[in-house]
Amino acid sequence: MPARDSRVPRRLTGAPSCGQRPTELPHRSFPIREAVCDAAVVHEPAAEPAPIRFKGYTLNPFQVEAARAIETGKNVLLAAPTGSGKTLVAEYAIEHAVRAGRRAIYTSPIKALSNQKFRDFKQDGLRVGLMTGDLTLDPDAPLVIMTTEIFRNAVFEDPQRFRDTDFAIFDEVHFVDDVERGTVWEESLIFAPEHVRFVGLSATIANLHEFGRWIREVRTQELAVIEHTRRPVPLSHRLFHQDAGVFQLEQRARAVSFHERAVAREGRHGGRAGRRERERSRWGDKRERAQGRRIAYGPRPYVLLLDELQHRQLLPLLYFCFSRKECEIKAERSMGRRLLDRADRARVEALFADICARFELQPDQDPGLRGILGRAIAGVGFHHAGMLPIHKEVVERLFTSGLLRMLFTTETFALGINMPARTVVFDLLRKFDGVQMDYMRARDYLQMAGRAGRQGLDKSGLVISILEDEDLTAAPLSRYHSGKVEPITSRFNLSYSTILNLYDRLGSKGLLAAYDRSFAAFQSQTGTPATRAKKKAAAHAALSLRMQVLRDAGYLDDQGLLPRGKLAQRINGYEIQVAELLFGGALEGMDLHALAGTFTALIHEDRRRADPHGHRRPLGPGMKAVTDAVRRFIAIETLHGVSQPIKEPDWGIAAAIDSWSRGGSVEDLERLAHSDAGDVVRTLRMAIQMMRQVRISVGGKTQLGARLEEAIVAVNRDVVDAKRQFELG
């Protein structure tokens, strides 16, 4: 254990034992040790169905209720906390289907979770398939794991594929509330074949019964709505502020008082000079911040907190930041801690060598891998979406081994993947919501907080939120700690591809009727008849407007889909852009390098650049032809007043893609893209998916089909090759 830093204030060091009292706050308001042993437990009604044994477990009451519903032919909507056994319910449905000679589908919101579930179910000896877009393995297996988008697409493309499917399991079904992707969940529930039964799983849904009533309306089978609230490892929520130390929500007013006294004592708000000195003492000046260097004039608040958590042996911890750069900075600054002994460091080196051998990695040629090893030997790591997928895989395996004691990560780490820690720390409670910085939703907070507490190891999980000055009074702390989340709302917004598919199957009247089955229409039933009629008319008008755009652009007419529309119908994602390029002749004569750059430009969005279209320099002839072809459709949308037109190509990483398609290195890819390598690889994988779809649509034996195959082979190598990484792992 490292020596205690003499700079740590007494309010932090003053609570090492139950008998001591800190200088400023009473002991009960600084209860880090208490937080992991005295958390409150929610008691539920005692009524218990008859016990059921399954896979060596005695099912608890909510699992029994779900199992009975499955046996009697019902749909199931289950809300239960992380780690409480929802997956066992899914496994029960799968086994029930397989025993009957039927099939089951398991859907998840992200590819990483799909891959994890594939490996988990394979260990049970079951024949399992996988469909994520990146790869397809044994799609005719009795159990197929897929992303929700793949499921929705299959429902439209080939409903007969599900003729022998008994169950579709929707993990993280609350994603129906996701702004960008929520409509996919709704469309899946509405349009899947009637005989398919659903098992919807979620950690928590505030309006669970409202959501259930809607499902009862759109599905033919009865529905069992089951809610379980007790966590197997309860959470203890605490707050931390540099002036008040660690305290409970009930001591918020006293913490504000301590802060105000500290400000008055130190004169930190005594005019402009005082504010400047305070800011400088915490974070350094603006020039230093711009250079990514925060110069300390004393220990930062988070450092003091980490000191205390380490001292009290409350590790491993997940430290959530809402900035990739902050993850990296804080991890690097934590490498001086003595978190591992000599034996553990040797274990890290051995495991790292094992992982590299498995994935055929060469750390001596990869600075990123060497950085991961250097941090891991110190017991520290970081994880975010900007990392190369293989680097994230290495970090995840090191963390699950228990050898990383502090992992600094963004919120993507919390989604579904089973990697709990003893303690969770929030660096901030505010994040960028796409428009401005705002306090996160309670659902997001609980999703991340739910990683605290390891079942079988911890009596409770500790969650600590670091508060800035304004958070003491402004942050919605009661909402976070109560466990009450926001109701889910419909994000129903039919894509052009969905409209084309439904128009082809149902005609214009059937398409309008499809909206009437949506969760959006269901939720709009509240209010006066006039209000409901107004909402329905507005939704129908929006759909009719998009159909008129498709008419004017040559995708459909009164008789059905035209050739443009039939092509776009077969493409999932950026379908209009692809159709415009093909029918506008913009792809004619392109070599494989130009094709790779074009399909990447359709997808790419630079998260750091203000200019969304990448027009930093004049476009070349090929780029201009592609952009002009897409703008033809945008012009029609603008004429009709469409509020969210389709995306223009973004050529910001064109040079990087050209280099990569000609055999360039990963280092060249990252340098030329001026973006995180993980973002570029993810974009390339999506571009490969799109090129495969187009190659199938135009025919592999055509000249364009052959060039597309060449482009796919050229870019789908090394770190981009998702199938190879998966098979090695």
C-alpha positions in Angstrom: 0.0 0.0 0.0 1.5 3.4 -0.9 2.3 5.9 1.8 -0.5 8.3 2.6 -0.1 11.7 0.8 0.4 14.4 3.4 -1.6 16.8 1.2 -4.8 14.8 1.5 -7.1 16.9 3.7 -8.3 15.6 7.0 -11.9 15.4 5.8 -10.7 12.4 3.7 -8.2 10.8 6.0 -10.4 11.4 9.0 -12.7 8.5 8.3 -10.5 5.3 8.2 -12.3 3.7 11.1 -15.7 3.5 12.6 -14.6 5.2 15.8 -13.2 8.4 14.3 -15.1 11.5 13.2 -13.9 13.7 10.4 -13.1 17.4 10.9 -16.1 18.8 9.1 -18.8 16.2 8.4 -20.0 13.6 11.0 -18.9 10.1 10.3 -22.2 9.0 8.9 -21.9 11.4 6.1 -18.5 10.0 5.1 -19.5 6.3 5.1 -17.3 4.8 2.4 -16.8 1.7 4.5 -20.5 1.5 5.5 -21.5 1.9 1.9 -20.4 -1.6 1.1 -22.0 -3.4 4.0 -25.1 -1.6 5.2 -27.1 -0.9 2.0 -30.9 -1.0 2.2 -32.7 -4.0 0.6 -36.0 -3.6 -1.1 -38.4 -6.3 0.1 -41.0 -7.6 -2.3 -44.3 -9.4 -1.7 -44.0 -12.9 -0.3 -46.2 -14.7 -2.8 -44.1 -17.3 -4.5 -45.1 -19.7 -7.3 -44.1 -23.3 -7.1 -40.3 -23.9 -7.5 -38.8 -24.8 -10.8 -35.3 -26.2 -11.3 -33.5 -25.2 -14.5 -29.8 -25.7 -15.5 -28.9 -26.4 -11.9 -30.7 -23.4 -10.5 -33.9 -23.1 -8.5 -35.7 -20.3 -10.2 -36.8 -17.4 -8.1 -40.4 -16.2 -8.1 -40.2 -13.7 -11.0 -38.3 -16.3 -13.1 -40.9 -18.9 -12.4 -43.7 -16.5 -13.4 -41.9 -15.9 -16.7 -41.3 -19.6 -17.3 -45.0 -20.4 -16.7 -45.9 -17.7 -19.2 -43.5 -19.2 -21.8 -45.0 -22.6 -21.3 -48.5 -21.4 -21.8 -47.8 -19.6 -25.1 -47.6 -16.0 -23.9 -45.3 -13.1 -24.8 -43.2 -11.9 -21.8 -42.1 -8.4 -20.9 -39.7 -8.5 -18.0 -38.0 -5.7 -16.2 -35.4 -6.6 -13.6 -32.1 -5.1 -12.4 -28.7 -6.0 -13.8 -27.4 -9.3 -12.6 -30.8 -10.5 -11.3 -31.2 -13.4 -13.8 -33.0 -12.1 -16.8 -30.8 -14.2 -19.1 -32.0 -17.4 -17.5 -35.5 -16.5 -18.6 -34.2 -16.1 -22.2 -32.5 -19.4 -21.9 -35.7 -21.0 -20.7 -37.5 -19.7 -23.8 -34.7 -20.9 -26.1 -34.7 -24.4 -24.6 -38.5 -24.5 -24.8 -38.4 -23.7 -28.5 -35.5 -26.2 -29.3 -37.2 -29.1 -27.4 -40.3 -28.5 -29.6 -38.1 -28.7 -32.8 -38.5 -24.9 -33.3 -36.0 -22.1 -33.5 -35.3 -19.0 -31.4 -33.8 -15.6 -32.2 -31.8 -13.6 -29.7 -31.4 -9.9 -30.6 -29.2 -7.3 -28.9 -28.5 -3.6 -29.5 -24.8 -3.8 -30.3 -22.4 -6.1 -32.1 -20.1 -6.6 -29.1 -23.0 -7.9 -27.0 -24.1 -10.2 -29.8 -20.6 -11.6 -30.0 -20.5 -12.1 -26.2 -23.9 -13.9 -26.2 -22.8 -16.1 -29.1 -19.8 -17.3 -27.0 -21.9 -17.7 -23.9 -24.6 -19.9 -25.6 -21.9 -21.9 -27.4 -20.5 -23.0 -24.1 -23.8 -24.7 -23.3 -23.3 -27.1 -26.2 -26.1 -25.6 -28.3 -25.7 -25.1 -32.0 -25.7 -21.3 -32.4 -25.6 -18.9 -35.3 -24.5 -15.3 -35.5 -25.6 -12.4 -37.8 -24.3 -8.9 -37.1 -23.6 -7.4 -40.5 -19.8 -7.8 -39.9 -20.1 -11.6 -40.1 -22.6 -14.4 -40.6 -22.1 -17.8 -39.0 -24.6 -20.7 -39.3 -27.7 -18.6 -39.9 -29.9 -21.8 -40.0 -29.0 -22.9 -36.5 -31.7 -23.6 -33.9 -30.6 -20.4 -32.0 -29.3 -17.3 -34.0 -27.9 -14.3 -32.3 -28.3 -11.0 -34.2 -28.5 -7.3 -33.8 -32.0 -5.8 -33.8 -31.4 -4.1 -37.1 -30.6 -7.4 -38.7 -33.8 -8.9 -37.3 -36.0 -6.0 -38.6 -34.3 -6.1 -42.0 -35.0 -9.9 -42.3 -38.7 -9.3 -41.3 -39.1 -7.1 -44.4 -36.8 -9.0 -46.8 -37.8 -12.6 -46.1 -40.6 -13.2 -43.5 -40.6 -16.9 -44.5 -37.2 -17.1 -42.8 -39.1 -17.1 -39.5 -41.7 -19.8 -40.4 -40.2 -22.2 -37.8 -39.2 -19.5 -35.3 -41.0 -19.8 -31.9 -39.4 -16.9 -29.9 -37.6 -13.6 -30.6 -35.8 -12.4 -27.5 -35.2 -8.7 -27.3 -32.4 -7.8 -24.9 -32.4 -4.2 -23.7 -35.9 -3.6 -25.1 -35.9 -0.1 -23.5 -33.9 0.9 -26.6 -37.3 1.6 -28.1 -36.6 5.0 -26.5 -33.3 5.6 -28.4 -33.6 8.7 -30.5 -31.6 7.3 -33.5 -32.5 3.6 -33.4 -35.6 3.2 -31.4 -37.9 2.9 -34.4 -36.1 -0.4 -35.3 -37.5 -2.0 -32.1 -41.0 -0.8 -32.8 -40.9 -1.9 -36.4 -39.7 -5.4 -35.3 -42.6 -5.7 -32.8 -45.2 -4.5 -35.2 -44.3 -6.3 -38.4 -42.7 -9.6 -37.3 -44.8 -12.7 -38.3 -47.8 -13.1 -36.0 -46.8 -16.6 -34.8 -43.5 -15.4 -33.4 -43.6 -14.8 -29.6 -41.5 -12.1 -27.9 -39.5 -12.1 -24.7 -38.6 -8.5 -23.9 -35.8 -7.9 -21.3 -34.8 -4.6 -19.7 -33.2 -3.4 -16.5 -36.0 -0.9 -15.8 -38.9 0.8 -17.6 -40.9 3.4 -15.7 -44.0 3.0 -17.8 -43.7 -0.8 -18.1 -47.4 -1.5 -18.0 -48.2 1.2 -20.6 -45.6 -0.4 -22.9 -47.1 -3.8 -22.2 -50.6 -2.6 -23.1 -49.3 -1.5 -26.5 -47.6 -4.8 -27.1 -50.9 -6.5 -26.3 -52.5 -4.5 -29.1 -49.9 -5.2 -31.8 -49.2 -8.9 -31.0 -51.8 -11.7 -31.2 -50.6 -13.7 -28.1 -51.3 -12.8 -24.5 -48.6 -10.9 -22.6 -47.2 -11.5 -19.1 -45.8 -8.2 -17.7 -43.3 -9.0 -14.9 -41.4 -6.5 -12.8 -38.7 -7.4 -10.3 -37.1 -4.6 -8.3 -34.6 -6.2 -6.0 -30.9 -6.3 -7.0 -28.9 -9.3 -6.0 -26.1 -6.9 -5.0 -27.7 -3.7 -3.7 -26.3 -0.3 -4.6 -25.2 2.3 -2.1 -25.1 5.8 -3.7 -22.7 8.5 -2.3 -21.6 11.9 -3.4 -18.2 13.6 -3.4 -17.3 17.3 -3.4 -13.8 18.8 -2.9 -15.1 20.9 0.1 -17.4 18.4 1.7 -15.7 15.0 1.1 -18.0 12.0 0.7 -21.6 12.4 1.9 -25.0 11.0 1.5 -27.9 12.7 -0.3 -29.5 13.6 3.0 -26.5 15.8 3.9 -26.7 17.8 0.7 -27.7 21.0 2.5 -24.8 20.6 4.9 -22.4 20.0 2.0 -23.6 23.2 0.4 -22.9 25.0 3.7 -19.4 23.5 3.9 -18.7 24.7 0.3 -19.9 28.2 1.0 -17.7 28.4 4.1 -14.7 27.1 2.2 -15.3 29.7 -0.5 -15.6 32.5 2.0 -12.5 31.3 3.9 -10.3 31.0 0.9 -11.7 34.0 -1.0 -12.1 31.9 -4.1 -15.0 34.0 -5.3 -13.5 37.3 -4.2 -13.6 39.0 -7.5 -12.2 38.1 -10.9 -8.7 37.4 -9.6 -10.1 35.0 -7.1 -12.1 33.1 -9.6 -9.1 32.9 -12.0 -6.8 31.6 -9.3 -9.3 29.0 -8.2 -9.8 27.7 -11.8 -6.0 27.8 -12.4 -5.3 25.9 -9.2 -7.6 23.1 -10.2 -7.0 22.8 -13.9 -4.2 25.0 -15.2 -4.6 27.9 -17.6 -6.4 27.9 -20.9 -3.2 27.3 -22.9 -2.4 24.2 -20.9 -5.9 22.9 -21.3 -5.8 23.4 -25.0 -2.6 21.4 -25.2 -4.2 18.6 -23.3 -2.1 19.3 -20.2 -3.7 20.0 -16.9 -1.0 21.3 -14.5 -1.8 20.6 -10.9 -1.0 23.0 -8.1 -2.2 20.5 -5.6 -4.1 17.2 -5.7 -7.2 17.3 -7.9 -10.5 16.3 -6.2 -10.7 13.0 -8.1 -7.2 12.1 -7.1 -8.2 12.5 -3.4 -11.2 10.3 -3.9 -9.1 7.6 -5.7 -6.6 7.7 -2.8 -9.4 7.0 -0.4 -10.9 4.2 -2.4 -7.5 2.6 -2.8 -6.8 3.0 0.9 -10.1 1.3 1.8 -9.6 -1.5 -0.7 -12.7 -0.6 -2.6 -11.3 -1.7 -5.9 -11.6 -2.7 -8.7 -13.5 0.4 -9.9 -15.0 1.6 -13.1 -14.5 5.3 -13.5 -16.9 6.8 -16.1 -15.9 9.9 -18.1 -17.9 11.4 -20.9 -14.7 12.3 -22.8 -12.4 9.9 -24.5 -9.5 12.2 -23.8 -10.3 12.4 -20.1 -10.3 8.6 -19.9 -6.8 8.5 -21.3 -5.5 11.4 -19.2 -6.8 10.0 -16.0 -5.5 6.5 -16.7 -2.0 7.8 -17.5 -2.0 9.9 -14.3 -3.0 6.9 -12.2 -0.1 4.7 -13.3 2.0 5.8 -10.4 -0.2 4.0 -7.9 0.9 0.7 -6.4 -2.1 -1.3 -7.3 -0.4 -4.6 -8.1 2.2 -6.6 -6.3 5.0 -8.4 -8.1 3.0 -11.6 -8.5 0.1 -9.8 -10.1 2.4 -7.9 -12.5 3.8 -11.2 -13.6 0.3 -12.5 -14.1 -0.5 -9.5 -16.2 2.5 -10.1 -18.5 1.6 -13.8 -18.9 -2.0 -13.1 -19.7 -1.1 -10.3 -22.1 1.3 -12.6 -23.9 -1.4 -15.2 -24.0 -4.0 -12.8 -25.5 -1.5 -11.5 -28.1 -0.7 -15.1 -29.1 -4.4 -16.0 -29.5 -5.1 -13.0 -31.7 -1.7 -13.2 -33.5 -0.8 -9.7 -32.4 2.7 -8.3 -32.4 3.2 -5.8 -29.5 6.7 -4.8 -30.7 5.1 -3.4 -33.9 2.0 -1.8 -32.2 2.5 1.2 -29.9 -1.1 1.0 -28.8 -0.6 -2.6 -27.5 2.6 -1.6 -25.7 0.7 1.2 -24.0 -2.0 -1.2 -22.9 0.6 -3.5 -21.3 2.4 -0.6 -19.6 -0.8 0.6 -18.0 -2.0 -2.9 -17.2 1.3 -3.7 -15.3 0.3 -0.7 -13.1 -3.2 -2.1 -12.7 -4.8 0.6 -14.8 -6.5 0.8 -18.2 -8.8 2.9 -20.3 -11.6 1.9 -22.7 -13.6 3.9 -25.3 -15.1 3.7 -28.7 -12.2 5.4 -30.4 -9.9 2.5 -29.7 -9.2 -0.2 -32.2 -11.7 -3.1 -31.7 -8.8 -5.5 -31.0 -7.4 -3.1 -28.4 -10.7 -2.9 -26.7 -10.9 -6.7 -26.7 -7.5 -7.0 -25.0 -8.5 -4.4 -22.3 -11.8 -6.2 -21.7 -10.0 -9.6 -21.1 -7.5 -8.0 -18.8 -10.3 -6.4 -16.8 -12.4 -9.6 -16.5 -9.3 -11.3 -15.2 -9.4 -9.0 -12.2 -6.0 -7.6 -12.9 -7.1 -4.1 -13.8 -8.0 -2.3 -10.6 -8.9 1.0 -12.2 -10.6 1.2 -15.6 -11.4 4.7 -17.0 -14.1 4.4 -19.6 -16.9 6.0 -21.4 -20.6 5.0 -21.1 -20.4 2.5 -24.0 -18.7 0.1 -21.6 -21.9 -0.2 -19.5 -24.1 -1.5 -22.2 -25.1 -5.1 -21.6 -21.6 -6.5 -21.4 -21.2 -8.3 -18.1 -18.1 -6.7 -16.5 -19.0 -5.5 -13.0 -16.7 -3.8 -10.5 -16.8 -3.2 -6.8 -17.1 0.5 -7.2 -18.4 2.9 -9.9 -17.3 6.5 -10.0 -18.9 9.2 -12.2 -16.5 11.9 -13.2 -19.4 14.2 -14.2 -23.2 14.0 -14.1 -23.5 16.2 -17.2 -22.8 15.2 -20.7 -23.2 16.5 -24.2 -26.7 15.4 -25.6 -26.0 16.4 -29.2 -27.1 20.0 -28.6 -25.7 21.1 -25.2 -24.3 19.9 -21.9 -27.0 18.7 -19.7 -27.6 16.3 -16.8 -27.8 12.7 -17.9 -31.0 10.8 -17.8 -31.7 8.6 -14.7 -31.8 5.6 -17.0 -28.3 6.3 -18.3 -27.1 6.8 -14.7 -28.5 3.6 -13.5 -27.2 1.7 -16.5 -23.7 2.7 -15.6 -24.2 2.5 -11.8 -25.5 -1.1 -12.3 -21.9 -2.2 -13.0 -21.2 -1.7 -9.3 -21.2 -4.8 -7.1 -19.9 -8.3 -8.1 -22.4 -11.1 -7.3 -20.9 -13.6 -4.9 -18.0 -11.2 -4.0 -19.6 -8.0 -2.7 -22.4 -7.4 -0.2 -23.2 -4.2 -2.1 -21.9 -2.0 -4.8 -20.6 1.5 -4.2 -21.5 4.3 -6.5 -19.9 7.7 -6.1 -20.7 10.8 -8.1 -18.1 13.6 -8.2 -19.9 17.0 -8.0 -18.8 20.3 -9.3 -19.9 23.5 -7.4 -23.1 24.0 -9.4 -24.1 20.4 -9.0 -24.5 20.8 -5.3 -27.7 22.7 -5.9 -28.6 22.0 -9.6 -28.0 18.2 -10.2 -31.2 16.0 -10.0 -29.6 13.8 -7.4 -32.8 12.5 -5.9 -33.9 11.2 -9.2 -30.7 9.3 -9.7 -30.6 7.7 -6.2 -34.3 6.8 -6.1 -34.0 4.4 -9.0 -36.9 6.0 -10.7 -36.2 6.4 -14.4 -37.9 8.4 -17.2 -40.8 6.8 -19.0 -39.9 5.5 -22.5 -41.4 7.3 -25.4 -41.9 6.3 -29.0 -39.2 7.2 -31.6 -41.2 5.9 -34.5 -39.8 7.4 -37.6 -40.0 5.2 -40.7 -36.9 5.3 -42.9 -37.3 5.5 -46.7 -36.3 1.8 -46.9 -39.1 0.9 -44.5 -41.6 3.0 -46.3 -40.7 1.4 -49.6 -41.0 -2.1 -48.1 -44.4 -1.4 -46.5 -45.7 0.4 -49.7 -44.7 -2.7 -51.7 -46.5 -5.0 -49.3 -49.5 -2.9 -48.1 -50.0 0.1 -50.5 -50.4 3.7 -49.4 -53.5 3.0 -47.2 -51.7 0.1 -45.5 -48.6 2.3 -44.9 -50.7 5.0 -43.1 -52.4 2.2 -41.1 -49.0 1.0 -40.0 -48.4 4.2 -38.1 -51.7 3.7 -36.3 -50.2 0.5 -34.8 -47.1 2.3 -33.5 -46.2 3.0 -29.9 -46.3 6.7 -30.9 -49.9 6.4 -31.9 -50.7 4.4 -28.8 -49.2 7.1 -26.6 -51.0 9.9 -28.4 -54.4 8.4 -27.3 -54.2 10.5 -24.2 -55.9 13.9 -24.3 -59.0 15.1 -25.9 -60.4 13.6 -29.1 -59.5 16.7 -30.9 -55.9 16.5 -29.7 -55.7 12.8 -30.7 -57.1 13.6 -34.1 -54.6 16.4 -34.6 -51.6 14.2 -33.7 -52.8 11.4 -36.0 -53.3 13.9 -38.9 -49.8 15.3 -38.3 -48.2 11.9 -38.4 -50.1 10.9 -41.6 -49.1 14.1 -43.2 -45.4 13.5 -42.4 -45.6 10.0 -44.0 -47.5 11.3 -47.0 -44.9 14.0 -47.5 -42.1 11.4 -47.6 -44.1 9.3 -50.0 -44.5 12.3 -52.2 -40.8 12.9 -52.2 -40.3 9.3 -53.3 -42.8 9.8 -56.1 -41.2 13.0 -57.4 -37.7 11.4 -57.1 -38.8 8.4 -59.2 -39.0 5.7 -56.6 -42.7 4.8 -56.7 -46.0 5.5 -58.5 -49.6 4.5 -58.0 -48.9 1.0 -59.4 -46.0 0.2 -57.0 -42.2 0.5 -56.8 -40.2 1.7 -59.8 -36.7 0.3 -60.4 -35.1 3.0 -58.2 -37.4 2.0 -55.4 -36.9 -1.7 -55.8 -33.1 -1.3 -55.5 -33.4 1.0 -52.5 -35.8 -1.5 -50.9 -33.0 -4.1 -50.9 -30.4 -1.8 -49.2 -30.5 -1.3 -45.4 -29.0 2.0 -44.5 -28.1 5.0 -46.8 -30.5 3.3 -49.3 -31.4 6.6 -51.1 -27.7 7.7 -51.5 -26.8 4.3 -53.0 -29.8 4.3 -55.4 -29.0 7.9 -56.5 -25.3 6.9 -57.2 -26.3 3.8 -59.1 -29.0 5.4 -61.3 -27.1 8.6 -61.7 -24.1 6.8 -63.1 -21.7 8.3 -60.5 -20.1 4.9 -59.8 -19.4 4.1 -63.5 -15.7 3.7 -64.2 -14.6 3.9 -60.6 -11.7 1.8 -59.6 -11.6 -0.2 -56.3 -9.9 2.7 -54.4 -12.5 5.2 -55.4 -15.3 2.8 -54.6 -14.0 2.2 -51.1 -13.6 6.0 -50.5 -17.1 6.7 -51.9 -19.0 4.2 -49.7 -17.0 5.3 -46.7 -17.9 8.9 -47.4 -21.6 8.0 -47.4 -21.3 6.8 -43.8 -18.5 8.9 -42.3 -19.4 11.7 -39.9 -16.4 13.5 -38.3 -17.3 13.9 -34.6 -14.7 16.6 -34.1 -15.1 18.8 -37.1 -17.6 21.7 -37.3 -18.0 21.3 -41.1 -20.3 18.3 -41.5 -19.5 17.7 -45.2 -15.7 17.9 -45.1 -15.5 20.6 -47.8 -12.1 21.9 -46.6 -10.7 21.8 -50.1 -12.3 21.6 -53.6 -13.8 18.2 -54.5 -12.2 16.1 -57.2 -14.4 15.2 -60.3 -15.4 11.8 -58.9 -16.2 13.3 -55.4 -18.2 16.1 -57.0 -20.2 13.6 -59.2 -21.1 11.6 -56.1 -22.1 14.6 -54.0 -24.2 16.1 -56.9 -26.0 12.8 -57.3 -27.0 12.8 -53.6 -27.9 16.5 -53.7 -30.5 15.8 -56.4 -32.6 14.0 -53.9 -31.9 16.5 -51.1 -33.2 19.3 -53.4 -36.5 17.4 -53.8 -36.7 17.0 -50.0 -36.0 20.7 -49.5 -38.7 21.6 -52.0 -41.2 19.7 -50.0 -40.0 21.0 -46.7 -38.6 17.8 -45.2 -37.0 18.8 -41.9 -34.3 16.1 -41.8 -32.9 15.5 -45.3 -30.6 12.6 -46.1 -27.0 12.9 -45.3 -24.5 14.3 -47.8 -21.2 12.4 -48.4 -18.4 13.4 -46.0 -15.0 13.2 -47.7 -13.0 14.0 -44.5 -11.2 10.6 -44.4 -10.9 10.0 -48.2 -7.1 10.3 -48.2 -6.9 7.8 -45.3 -9.2 5.3 -47.0 -7.2 5.6 -50.3 -4.0 4.8 -48.4 -5.6 1.9 -46.6 -7.0 0.3 -49.8 -3.5 0.5 -51.3 -2.0 -1.5 -48.4 -1.2 1.3 -46.0 -0.6 0.7 -42.3 -2.9 1.4 -39.3 -0.6 4.2 -38.3 -1.1 5.8 -41.7 -4.8 5.3 -41.4 -5.1 7.2 -38.1 -2.6 9.9 -39.2 -4.3 10.7 -42.5 -7.9 10.5 -41.0 -7.2 12.9 -38.1 -9.6 10.7 -36.2 -9.4 7.9 -33.7 -8.5 4.7 -35.4 -11.5 2.9 -33.8 -13.9 5.3 -35.4 -12.3 4.8 -38.9 -12.3 1.0 -38.5 -16.0 1.1 -37.5 -16.8 3.2 -40.6 -14.9 0.9 -42.8 -16.7 -2.2 -41.5 -20.1 -0.5 -42.2 -18.9 0.5 -45.7 -18.0 -3.2 -46.3 -21.5 -4.2 -45.2 -23.0 -1.7 -47.7 -20.7 -2.7 -50.6 -21.7 -6.4 -50.0 -25.4 -5.4 -50.2 -24.9 -3.5 -53.4 -22.8 -6.3 -54.9 -25.6 -8.7 -54.3 -28.2 -6.2 -55.6 -26.4 -5.5 -58.9 -25.0 -9.0 -59.4 -21.6 -10.3 -58.5 -20.8 -11.1 -62.2 -21.4 -7.5 -63.4 -18.4 -5.2 -63.9 -19.5 -3.1 -60.9 -20.1 -6.2 -58.8 -16.6 -7.4 -59.6 -15.0 -4.1 -58.7 -17.0 -3.9 -55.5 -15.6 -7.4 -54.5 -12.1 -6.1 -55.2 -12.7 -3.1 -53.0 -14.1 -5.3 -50.2 -11.0 -7.6 -50.3 -8.7 -4.5 -50.4 -10.1 -2.9 -47.2 -11.2 -5.9 -45.2 -7.8 -6.9 -43.8 -5.8 -6.7 -40.6 -7.7 -4.8 -37.8 -10.7 -4.2 -40.1 -11.4 -7.9 -40.6 -14.1 -8.5 -37.9 -14.6 -12.1 -38.9 -10.9 -13.0 -38.4 -10.8 -11.2 -35.0 -13.9 -13.0 -33.9 -12.7 -16.5 -35.0 -9.3 -16.0 -33.3 -10.9 -15.0 -30.1 
